[in-house]
Amino acid sequence: MISEKEQIRDELLVLKCRRGDHAAWHELIELWRPRLFYFVRRLVPTEADAWDVLQQTWIGAYEGIDRLQDTRQLAPWLYRIARNKSIDYRRRLSSHEPLDEDADDSPTPEDEQLAFDNVESVHLALDRLSLAHREALTLYFLEDLSVDAIAQVLGVPPGTVKSRLHHAKQELRIILEPEVKP
């Protein structure tokens, strides 16, 4: 969870942004860029795609900052924009590229070489989960959002979030289990 101090800082930045304070806007971007990039990177195929989506996310946030009704809801609001922009991006990709049903979504040998420690193994395993499960796990464990905040970001009931988390953890355990055994 975001600390109370960070919450107040974010609220003040939003209020300053609404008054046209460009320095506050740049500070908000600098504070949130790493977290949003990490989230978006889990949703789109490549790092370059993630940077494109992140740029679209910031444009959407800039255009909509005045419509953020509750400044305390900045985190779910930003993640919701990032998620929607990621979905739009994936739709555009799929409409321009023929679907290859025989495509192998498993990590490449280059990707597997990155799995030197548990953190990298978990990140690779996350990429093998369904998009819905990956979103839920990323927001819950890596971004530290509450179930209610995740429900708000994903536009689903809290019970659905709990179910996705449960199934995602089971899938992740199965994927990682061979790596744990000696």
Backbone bond lengths (Angstrom), bond angles and torsions (degrees), N, CA, C in turn:
res aa  C-N    CA-C-N  psi(-1)  N-CA   C-N-CA  omega(-1)  CA-C   N-CA-C  phi
1 M - - - 1.451 - - 1.524 110.53 -
2 I 1.295 114.62 153.92 1.460 120.81 176.65 1.524 108.12 -76.33
3 S 1.334 116.33 136.17 1.464 119.70 179.90 1.528 109.83 -68.90
4 E 1.322 114.97 162.64 1.464 119.56 179.85 1.527 110.94 -61.31
5 K 1.315 116.25 -38.50 1.465 121.22 178.93 1.535 110.54 -62.24
6 E 1.341 116.63 -45.06 1.469 120.72 178.32 1.525 110.81 -65.37
7 Q 1.324 116.37 -37.86 1.469 121.29 178.78 1.520 110.55 -60.71
8 I 1.321 116.38 -46.85 1.472 121.09 179.93 1.524 109.88 -65.06
9 R 1.340 117.01 -43.01 1.463 120.90 177.87 1.532 110.87 -57.58
10 D 1.345 116.11 -46.24 1.466 120.26 -179.86 1.527 111.53 -63.65
11 E 1.328 116.64 -41.56 1.468 120.28 179.16 1.528 110.83 -61.81
12 L 1.326 116.16 -43.93 1.464 119.88 178.76 1.525 111.38 -63.96
13 L 1.321 116.44 -39.68 1.468 119.57 178.04 1.528 111.33 -63.11
14 V 1.318 116.82 -41.46 1.468 120.27 178.32 1.526 109.82 -61.15
15 L 1.327 116.80 -46.14 1.460 119.87 -179.99 1.526 111.52 -61.59
16 K 1.334 116.71 -40.36 1.463 120.43 177.59 1.530 111.19 -66.25
17 C 1.319 115.94 -39.81 1.471 120.33 178.33 1.523 110.93 -61.03
18 R 1.314 116.39 -40.29 1.459 120.88 178.92 1.530 112.04 -63.03
19 R 1.342 116.26 -26.84 1.464 120.37 178.53 1.530 111.69 -88.08
20 G 1.338 116.77 3.59 1.452 120.68 176.97 1.514 115.17 88.39
21 D 1.319 117.76 18.18 1.462 122.21 179.87 1.539 109.17 -77.86
22 H 1.340 115.87 104.43 1.460 121.08 -176.78 1.525 112.25 -67.95
23 A 1.316 117.54 -32.98 1.474 120.83 178.11 1.536 109.54 -64.06
24 A 1.329 116.91 -39.64 1.465 120.79 178.38 1.532 109.88 -65.48
25 W 1.325 117.36 -39.26 1.464 121.48 178.59 1.536 109.99 -61.74
26 H 1.318 116.44 -46.14 1.466 120.13 179.52 1.527 111.22 -64.66
27 E 1.311 117.56 -36.94 1.463 120.68 177.27 1.523 110.78 -65.69
28 L 1.322 116.38 -41.69 1.463 121.02 177.80 1.533 110.09 -60.37
29 I 1.316 116.65 -44.06 1.464 120.79 178.52 1.524 110.56 -61.65
30 E 1.317 116.72 -46.90 1.465 120.22 -178.79 1.529 111.88 -62.19
31 L 1.314 116.92 -37.17 1.457 120.52 -179.49 1.526 112.73 -70.61
32 W 1.327 116.47 -38.19 1.452 121.43 -173.19 1.527 114.68 -98.17
33 R 1.331 118.37 -15.52 1.465 120.84 -175.97 1.530 113.08 -54.70
34 P 1.326 119.85 -50.59 1.484 118.24 -176.85 1.524 113.20 -61.24
35 R 1.311 117.19 -41.68 1.468 120.68 -178.10 1.522 111.24 -68.66
36 L 1.327 116.40 -44.54 1.462 119.31 179.77 1.525 111.27 -68.13
37 F 1.326 116.64 -38.07 1.465 119.20 178.24 1.523 109.92 -61.91
38 Y 1.313 116.72 -44.94 1.461 119.89 -180.00 1.529 110.38 -59.46
39 F 1.311 116.96 -44.34 1.457 121.18 179.85 1.525 110.59 -62.90
40 V 1.323 116.92 -49.72 1.464 121.19 -178.34 1.528 110.40 -62.48
41 R 1.312 116.95 -38.91 1.467 120.68 -178.16 1.519 111.62 -60.99
42 R 1.326 117.34 -27.38 1.461 121.04 177.22 1.528 111.35 -75.37
43 L 1.336 117.33 -15.11 1.465 120.67 -173.32 1.523 114.25 -105.49
44 V 1.314 118.18 -17.72 1.470 121.16 -177.75 1.523 110.14 -119.68
45 P 1.341 117.15 160.16 1.469 120.29 -171.08 1.529 116.88 -66.24
46 T 1.323 118.76 -38.35 1.464 118.77 -173.68 1.525 111.31 -131.19
47 E 1.323 114.53 166.74 1.462 119.91 177.36 1.526 111.02 -63.76
48 A 1.328 116.38 -40.11 1.470 119.77 178.59 1.526 110.49 -61.51
49 D 1.324 116.74 -40.18 1.470 120.68 176.81 1.527 110.11 -61.44
50 A 1.330 115.80 -41.26 1.465 120.17 -178.80 1.526 111.00 -62.60
51 W 1.332 117.06 -40.79 1.472 119.16 178.27 1.523 110.63 -64.60
52 D 1.341 116.90 -39.24 1.469 120.19 177.58 1.527 110.98 -62.59
53 V 1.316 115.69 -46.31 1.472 120.60 -179.68 1.528 110.34 -65.19
54 L 1.308 117.07 -39.69 1.458 119.64 179.28 1.529 110.70 -62.14
55 Q 1.325 116.33 -40.47 1.465 119.83 176.82 1.529 110.53 -60.58
56 Q 1.331 116.78 -43.96 1.463 120.84 177.85 1.537 110.89 -64.70
57 T 1.318 116.33 -34.30 1.465 120.94 177.66 1.520 110.00 -62.23
58 W 1.333 116.72 -46.15 1.467 119.98 -179.06 1.523 111.58 -67.01
59 I 1.316 116.77 -35.21 1.468 119.39 176.11 1.534 109.70 -63.65
60 G 1.337 115.70 -45.70 1.461 120.14 178.08 1.519 112.32 -61.56
61 A 1.327 116.62 -40.61 1.468 120.45 179.07 1.527 110.58 -66.33
62 Y 1.312 116.32 -41.97 1.467 120.52 -179.76 1.532 110.48 -62.14
63 E 1.324 114.99 -44.52 1.471 119.64 -179.48 1.527 112.52 -69.22
64 G 1.335 117.29 -25.58 1.457 119.72 -174.79 1.513 116.01 -109.88
65 I 1.316 118.22 4.46 1.477 120.55 -174.53 1.530 111.60 -57.99
66 D 1.312 117.47 -32.10 1.470 120.24 178.96 1.527 112.37 -71.42
67 R 1.319 116.98 -19.95 1.470 120.78 -178.72 1.529 112.39 -91.69
68 L 1.329 117.61 -4.05 1.469 120.52 176.04 1.525 107.35 -70.83
69 Q 1.331 116.12 105.04 1.455 120.57 -172.17 1.525 113.23 -71.32
70 D 1.320 116.79 -40.53 1.460 121.07 -177.33 1.526 107.76 -116.69
71 T 1.309 117.40 107.97 1.467 121.19 -176.11 1.529 112.16 -62.02
72 R 1.336 116.89 -19.53 1.467 119.73 177.18 1.520 111.75 -73.02
73 Q 1.315 116.91 -12.51 1.467 121.87 -178.66 1.528 112.44 -98.91
74 L 1.331 117.04 25.40 1.463 120.73 -178.39 1.523 111.78 -57.85
75 A 1.321 118.29 -48.12 1.469 120.81 -176.67 1.527 112.09 -58.90
76 P 1.338 119.80 -55.09 1.469 118.18 178.67 1.534 112.37 -60.49
77 W 1.322 116.58 -35.17 1.468 120.99 -179.80 1.529 110.24 -63.90
78 L 1.334 117.34 -46.99 1.468 120.76 179.69 1.530 111.12 -64.82
79 Y 1.327 116.82 -42.89 1.461 119.38 179.32 1.528 111.13 -65.31
80 R 1.318 116.61 -34.89 1.468 120.29 178.67 1.525 110.28 -65.29
81 I 1.327 116.84 -43.75 1.464 120.45 177.10 1.526 109.69 -61.61
82 A 1.333 116.83 -46.69 1.465 121.10 -179.29 1.531 110.93 -60.81
83 R 1.313 116.45 -41.34 1.462 119.98 179.04 1.524 110.65 -64.51
84 N 1.315 116.70 -46.71 1.467 119.89 -179.73 1.521 111.69 -62.46
85 K 1.324 117.25 -41.12 1.467 120.74 178.76 1.529 110.32 -66.01
86 S 1.336 116.97 -36.09 1.467 120.73 177.44 1.516 110.98 -65.64
87 I 1.323 116.25 -43.46 1.468 120.66 178.60 1.520 109.94 -62.77
88 D 1.334 117.32 -45.54 1.470 120.62 177.63 1.525 110.76 -58.25
89 Y 1.314 116.12 -43.12 1.463 120.79 -178.59 1.526 110.73 -63.46
90 R 1.320 116.44 -44.66 1.467 119.91 179.00 1.522 111.15 -63.81
91 R 1.320 117.30 -36.78 1.469 120.35 177.30 1.523 110.66 -63.70
92 R 1.340 116.53 -43.83 1.466 120.05 179.06 1.526 110.24 -63.28
93 L 1.321 117.39 -40.66 1.470 120.63 178.25 1.516 111.00 -61.30
94 S 1.330 115.69 -45.71 1.460 118.80 -176.38 1.521 111.85 -70.88
95 S 1.321 118.37 -25.58 1.464 119.71 178.45 1.523 111.85 -78.75
96 H 1.342 117.38 -20.17 1.464 121.10 -179.22 1.515 112.82 -98.61
97 E 1.313 117.25 -17.05 1.454 120.59 -177.85 1.521 109.49 -115.86
98 P 1.331 117.24 136.89 1.461 118.45 175.72 1.521 109.61 -66.17
99 L 1.318 114.72 144.04 1.461 119.36 179.00 1.518 109.47 -76.10
100 D 1.304 116.12 131.01 1.455 121.93 177.42 1.513 106.78 -110.63
101 E 1.317 116.07 98.50 1.462 120.11 -175.55 1.514 112.39 -68.27
102 D 1.338 117.34 -18.86 1.452 120.25 179.14 1.516 111.90 -91.36
103 A 1.334 116.81 4.77 1.466 120.03 -177.37 1.520 109.86 -63.61
104 D 1.307 115.06 140.25 1.452 121.80 179.78 1.517 108.64 -96.68
105 D 1.334 117.11 114.07 1.457 121.57 -179.10 1.523 112.43 -88.73
106 S 1.326 117.17 3.90 1.463 118.97 -179.94 1.520 109.83 -71.24
107 P 1.317 116.63 155.29 1.457 119.72 -178.65 1.527 111.47 -60.43
108 T 1.310 115.69 145.50 1.455 121.62 177.36 1.521 108.93 -76.46
109 P 1.343 117.94 165.00 1.476 119.37 176.68 1.534 111.72 -56.34
110 E 1.330 116.70 -35.18 1.460 119.30 177.75 1.533 110.54 -63.23
111 D 1.335 115.62 -40.39 1.461 119.47 178.75 1.526 110.78 -64.66
112 E 1.319 116.09 -40.56 1.459 119.34 -177.27 1.527 111.62 -69.02
113 Q 1.306 117.65 -26.58 1.459 120.19 177.26 1.522 110.81 -66.17
114 L 1.318 116.27 -23.38 1.461 120.46 179.22 1.529 112.52 -72.22
115 A 1.331 116.77 -15.55 1.466 121.15 -173.51 1.525 111.31 -81.99
116 F 1.320 117.52 61.34 1.454 121.35 -178.89 1.514 112.16 -84.23
117 D 1.301 117.59 -25.82 1.455 119.12 179.06 1.518 109.48 -137.50
118 N 1.319 116.15 175.66 1.464 120.71 -174.41 1.515 113.52 -60.41
119 V 1.319 118.16 -38.73 1.464 120.23 -177.88 1.520 110.23 -61.84
120 E 1.308 116.48 -46.96 1.459 119.40 -179.91 1.519 111.40 -66.90
121 S 1.318 117.38 -35.30 1.463 120.78 176.67 1.520 110.75 -63.11
122 V 1.319 116.58 -41.10 1.463 120.54 178.54 1.526 110.27 -63.73
123 H 1.327 116.76 -42.53 1.467 119.74 179.57 1.525 110.99 -62.76
124 L 1.306 117.17 -41.12 1.465 120.04 177.03 1.525 110.96 -65.71
125 A 1.318 115.95 -39.73 1.462 120.08 179.10 1.530 110.56 -65.42
126 L 1.328 116.83 -37.97 1.471 120.08 177.77 1.517 110.94 -57.77
127 D 1.320 116.51 -38.71 1.466 120.31 -179.30 1.519 112.62 -65.21
128 R 1.319 117.29 -18.01 1.461 121.20 179.94 1.525 112.52 -89.58
129 L 1.320 117.49 -9.31 1.467 121.33 178.56 1.529 110.47 -80.11
130 S 1.327 114.83 161.45 1.461 118.93 174.31 1.531 108.85 -63.56
131 L 1.305 116.36 157.73 1.455 120.83 -178.78 1.533 111.38 -58.79
132 A 1.314 117.74 -42.91 1.472 121.16 -178.95 1.530 111.21 -62.32
133 H 1.324 116.85 -41.81 1.462 120.47 179.78 1.529 110.62 -71.44
134 R 1.318 116.84 -40.03 1.461 121.36 179.78 1.521 110.50 -61.87
135 E 1.338 116.42 -43.23 1.468 120.60 178.29 1.525 110.92 -58.79
136 A 1.322 115.48 -50.95 1.465 120.01 -176.41 1.525 111.43 -60.54
137 L 1.331 117.19 -47.82 1.464 120.10 -179.61 1.521 112.41 -64.15
138 T 1.312 116.20 -42.49 1.472 120.17 -179.45 1.514 110.77 -61.85
139 L 1.316 116.78 -47.00 1.462 119.90 -178.61 1.522 111.98 -67.92
140 Y 1.329 117.01 -35.65 1.466 119.86 -176.15 1.530 112.33 -78.96
141 F 1.314 116.55 -54.03 1.460 119.36 -173.54 1.519 113.44 -87.72
142 L 1.315 117.25 -39.58 1.455 119.03 -173.36 1.521 112.91 -93.16
143 E 1.318 117.00 -27.54 1.464 120.21 178.16 1.524 111.70 -105.31
144 D 1.334 116.74 -8.19 1.460 122.72 172.88 1.528 113.79 62.35
145 L 1.338 116.77 35.25 1.463 120.09 175.55 1.529 109.28 -86.01
146 S 1.309 115.76 152.42 1.465 121.05 177.31 1.534 109.36 -75.23
147 V 1.326 116.07 164.60 1.462 120.90 177.76 1.525 109.92 -58.95
148 D 1.334 117.47 -41.29 1.464 120.52 179.84 1.531 111.37 -65.10
149 A 1.323 117.38 -40.73 1.467 120.42 178.63 1.524 110.51 -66.18
150 I 1.326 116.97 -39.57 1.467 120.51 177.60 1.517 110.26 -63.75
151 A 1.320 116.17 -41.73 1.469 120.41 177.75 1.527 110.26 -58.76
152 Q 1.310 115.85 -40.53 1.463 120.67 178.39 1.529 110.75 -65.01
153 V 1.330 117.33 -44.05 1.465 121.45 179.88 1.522 110.75 -63.28
154 L 1.327 116.70 -45.86 1.456 121.32 -174.93 1.525 113.67 -83.99
155 G 1.325 116.56 -13.88 1.463 119.96 -179.44 1.516 113.04 70.17
156 V 1.340 116.10 35.72 1.461 121.86 179.09 1.522 108.77 -130.72
157 P 1.339 117.98 162.93 1.469 120.04 177.44 1.533 111.61 -67.03
158 P 1.334 117.16 154.36 1.469 120.50 177.75 1.530 113.14 -55.96
159 G 1.322 117.45 -34.91 1.463 120.47 178.63 1.523 112.15 -62.05
160 T 1.320 116.68 -36.13 1.462 121.10 177.25 1.529 109.95 -66.64
161 V 1.322 116.22 -39.47 1.469 120.16 177.76 1.524 109.33 -62.11
162 K 1.335 117.03 -45.63 1.468 120.57 179.89 1.524 110.87 -60.61
163 S 1.316 116.47 -41.82 1.464 121.07 178.69 1.526 110.87 -64.03
164 R 1.324 116.78 -44.88 1.465 120.07 179.11 1.521 111.26 -62.93
165 L 1.322 116.51 -40.29 1.464 119.78 178.32 1.530 110.55 -62.91
166 H 1.313 116.13 -44.26 1.462 120.91 -179.71 1.530 110.70 -59.54
167 H 1.321 116.50 -51.37 1.463 120.53 -177.95 1.526 111.90 -68.49
168 A 1.314 116.75 -35.87 1.466 120.36 178.79 1.525 110.79 -64.96
169 K 1.332 116.67 -41.45 1.470 119.56 178.60 1.529 110.41 -63.98
170 Q 1.331 116.59 -39.12 1.466 119.63 178.08 1.530 110.68 -63.90
171 E 1.337 116.55 -45.59 1.465 120.26 179.11 1.521 111.01 -62.30
172 L 1.309 116.52 -44.18 1.459 121.45 -179.34 1.530 110.40 -61.65
173 R 1.310 116.27 -40.86 1.465 120.90 178.72 1.532 110.26 -61.71
174 I 1.332 116.72 -42.64 1.468 120.99 179.48 1.525 110.72 -64.98
175 I 1.319 116.84 -41.53 1.464 120.61 -179.64 1.517 110.55 -65.90
176 L 1.318 117.14 -41.92 1.466 121.42 -175.20 1.536 113.07 -83.15
177 E 1.326 117.34 -19.39 1.460 121.19 -174.93 1.529 113.11 -54.17
178 P 1.322 121.29 -45.79 1.472 119.31 -179.99 1.535 112.60 -60.30
179 E 1.324 117.34 -28.65 1.454 120.60 -179.91 1.525 111.55 -76.17
180 V 1.314 116.84 -23.65 1.457 121.11 -177.39 1.528 110.65 -80.80
181 K 1.341 117.11 -35.26 1.468 121.31 -177.84 1.527 109.24 -67.09
182 P 1.367 117.03 144.25 1.472 120.28 179.37 1.522 111.80 -69.58
